[in-house]
Amino acid sequence: MGSAVEHTEVFAALADPTRRQVLDLLAARGEASATVIARHMPVSRPAVIKHLGVLDRAGLVQARRQGREVLFTVRPEPLDSAARWLTKAASDWDRRLAALKRLAESG
């Protein structure tokens, strides 16, 4: 499942609303080049390329060359892993808070 430290790059990449928008666009299209993504974004193509670089380093997108173009797709595995970690962390905190509540009520 991985630790919070292992998910740091994923969370950092997702913290930016533009990168989340890029991921949403890629998820909807299945695959797209930086040029196509930039047509649907309020930022330039060079900015999209920088955002794709961050997403790539976090493992959230995969690039493949097709002729002169580089096409990007979403890699869902890091998102799934981070979501599982968050679910477990929330469950752990719920259990701790319930124990704290029982202690407070019994005192």
FIKOL-80611 format. One line per field, with one value per residue (C-alpha): residue in three letters; x, y, z. Coordinates in nm, 4 decimals. Example, Ala and Ser with C-alpha at 12.3 -4.5 7.8 and 13.67 -1.06 7.14 Angstrom:
REM FIKOL-80611
type <- [ala, ser]
c1 <- [1.2300, 1.3670]
c2 <- [-0.4500, -0.1060]
c3 <- [0.7800, 0.7140]
This chain:
REM FIKOL-80611
type <- [met, gly, ser, ala, val, glu, his, thr, glu, val, phe, ala, ala, leu, ala, asp, pro, thr, arg, arg, gln, val, leu, asp, leu, leu, ala, ala, arg, gly, glu, ala, ser, ala, thr, val, ile, ala, arg, his, met, pro, val, ser, arg, pro, ala, val, ile, lys, his, leu, gly, val, leu, asp, arg, ala, gly, leu, val, gln, ala, arg, arg, gln, gly, arg, glu, val, leu, phe, thr, val, arg, pro, glu, pro, leu, asp, ser, ala, ala, arg, trp, leu, thr, lys, ala, ala, ser, asp, trp, asp, arg, arg, leu, ala, ala, leu, lys, arg, leu, ala, glu, ser, gly]
c1 <- [0.0000, 0.2901, 0.3525, 0.2733, 0.6362, 0.6042, 0.2940, 0.4477, 0.5083, 0.1542, 0.0014, 0.2307, 0.1377, -0.2335, -0.2108, -0.2020, -0.5458, -0.3968, -0.2401, -0.5700, -0.7355, -0.4720, -0.5398, -0.9163, -0.8730, -0.6500, -0.8903, -1.1776, -0.9848, -0.7856, -0.4742, -0.3562, -0.0489, 0.0638, -0.0605, -0.4113, -0.4177, -0.3057, -0.5977, -0.8350, -0.6412, -0.5995, -0.2192, 0.0378, 0.1772, 0.5168, 0.3294, 0.1357, 0.4651, 0.6024, 0.2864, 0.3102, 0.6705, 0.5583, 0.2796, 0.5261, 0.7755, 0.4899, 0.4027, 0.0580, 0.0986, 0.2769, 0.4224, 0.4659, 0.6064, 0.3946, 0.5836, 0.6750, 0.4197, 0.4393, 0.1052, 0.0164, -0.2205, -0.3198, -0.1599, -0.4251, -0.2093, -0.0440, -0.3855, -0.5339, -0.2439, -0.2682, -0.6465, -0.6018, -0.3455, -0.5817, -0.8695, -0.6547, -0.5278, -0.8862, -0.9925, -0.6985, -0.7894, -1.1573, -1.0536, -0.8227, -1.0870, -1.3478, -1.1063, -1.0390, -1.4132, -1.4662, -1.1890, -1.3353, -1.6869, -1.5728, -1.3818]
c2 <- [0.0000, 0.2349, 0.5004, 0.8697, 0.9390, 0.7202, 0.9158, 1.2607, 1.3224, 1.2110, 1.4429, 1.7303, 1.6816, 1.6706, 1.9845, 2.2014, 2.2661, 2.2940, 1.9492, 1.8062, 1.9634, 1.8041, 1.4647, 1.5104, 1.5998, 1.2989, 1.0701, 1.1940, 1.1697, 0.8562, 0.9922, 1.3335, 1.5341, 1.8464, 2.0522, 1.9062, 1.9482, 2.3127, 2.3874, 2.3064, 2.4785, 2.8391, 2.7967, 2.7766, 2.4609, 2.5099, 2.5351, 2.2164, 2.0404, 2.1451, 2.0186, 1.6906, 1.6577, 1.6861, 1.4348, 1.2006, 1.2175, 1.1345, 0.8352, 0.9736, 0.9868, 0.7747, 0.9073, 0.7244, 0.8515, 0.8244, 0.9687, 1.3256, 1.3479, 1.2410, 1.1132, 1.1005, 0.8723, 0.8563, 0.5862, 0.5087, 0.2852, 0.5682, 0.7312, 0.4015, 0.3433, 0.6952, 0.6590, 0.3285, 0.4914, 0.7836, 0.5446, 0.3482, 0.6679, 0.7936, 0.4603, 0.4658, 0.8177, 0.7241, 0.4347, 0.6589, 0.9281, 0.6705, 0.5378, 0.8923, 0.9594, 0.6417, 0.7516, 1.1001, 0.9674, 0.7104, 0.9668]
c3 <- [0.0000, 0.0622, 0.3232, 0.3311, 0.2442, -0.0670, -0.1670, -0.1147, -0.4857, -0.5713, -0.3114, -0.4145, -0.7814, -0.6981, -0.4850, -0.7964, -0.9547, -1.3048, -1.2750, -1.1508, -1.4560, -1.6831, -1.5224, -1.5596, -1.9266, -1.9884, -1.8038, -2.0196, -2.3493, -2.2732, -2.4418, -2.5615, -2.6575, -2.4718, -2.7680, -2.7462, -2.3676, -2.3960, -2.6313, -2.3461, -2.0685, -1.9559, -1.9697, -2.2481, -2.4059, -2.2276, -1.8963, -1.9782, -2.0545, -1.7132, -1.5411, -1.7327, -1.6127, -1.2497, -1.3107, -1.4814, -1.1918, -0.9539, -1.1714, -1.2527, -1.6308, -1.8860, -2.2097, -2.5373, -2.8617, -3.1752, -3.4674, -3.3790, -3.0989, -2.7380, -2.6145, -2.2445, -2.0547, -1.6892, -1.4747, -1.2101, -0.9874, -0.7863, -0.7366, -0.6194, -0.3813, -0.2356, -0.1957, -0.0098, 0.2192, 0.2904, 0.3630, 0.6084, 0.7744, 0.8138, 0.9641, 1.2068, 1.3180, 1.3577, 1.5832, 1.7897, 1.8294, 1.9345, 2.1990, 2.3201, 2.3382, 2.5458, 2.7841, 2.8189, 2.8828, 3.1399, 3.3473]
